[in-house]
């Protein structure tokens, strides 16, 4: 699968995913209460965002036909 996530989008996913993982750790430690979702669910979502940002590939973008990655020059 070719890259379909741009650099800025990838950076936002990595930062956002890290924030969600930190929130999951706080929920697991009972430091923060979240009305919807569990610590495991938040951790999975955060991890998916980090992996998508790191690989610059998004399955949902592919299904929807979205390509936000500019043509890379060799």
C-alpha positions in Angstrom: 0.0 0.0 0.0 1.4 3.4 -1.0 1.6 6.3 1.4 -1.6 8.4 1.5 -1.0 10.6 4.6 0.9 13.9 4.3 3.7 15.0 6.6 1.6 17.5 8.6 -1.3 15.0 8.9 1.2 12.3 10.1 2.7 14.6 12.7 -0.8 15.5 14.0 -1.6 11.8 14.2 1.5 11.0 16.2 1.0 13.9 18.6 -2.7 13.2 19.0 -2.1 9.5 19.4 0.5 10.1 22.1 -1.9 12.3 23.9 -4.6 9.6 23.8 -2.2 7.0 25.1 -1.2 9.3 28.0 -5.0 9.8 28.7 -5.4 6.0 28.7 -2.6 5.6 31.2 -4.2 8.2 33.4 -7.6 6.5 33.2 -5.9 3.1 34.1 -4.3 4.7 37.1 -7.7 6.2 38.2 -6.2 9.7 38.0 -8.8 10.8 35.5 -12.4 9.7 34.9 -13.6 9.4 31.4 -17.4 8.9 30.8 -17.2 6.9 27.6 -14.5 4.4 26.7 -12.1 2.4 28.8 -8.4 2.6 29.2 -7.9 -0.3 26.8 -10.0 1.3 24.1 -8.2 4.6 24.4 -4.8 2.8 24.3 -5.8 1.0 21.1 -7.0 4.2 19.4 -3.9 6.0 20.4 -1.7 3.2 19.2 -3.5 3.1 15.8 -3.0 6.8 15.4 0.7 6.6 16.2 1.2 3.7 13.8 -0.7 5.4 11.0 1.4 8.6 11.5 4.6 6.7 11.6 3.9 4.7 8.4 2.0 7.5 6.7 -0.6 5.0 5.6 -4.3 5.1 6.5 -6.7 2.3 5.6 -9.8 4.5 5.9 -8.2 7.1 3.5 -7.5 4.3 1.0 -11.1 3.0 1.2 -12.5 6.6 0.7 -10.0 7.3 -2.1 -8.3 10.1 -0.2 -4.6 10.8 -0.9 -3.1 13.7 1.1 0.5 12.7 0.3 2.2 14.8 -2.3 4.2 13.1 -5.0 7.7 12.5 -3.6 10.6 13.3 -5.8 13.4 10.7 -6.1 
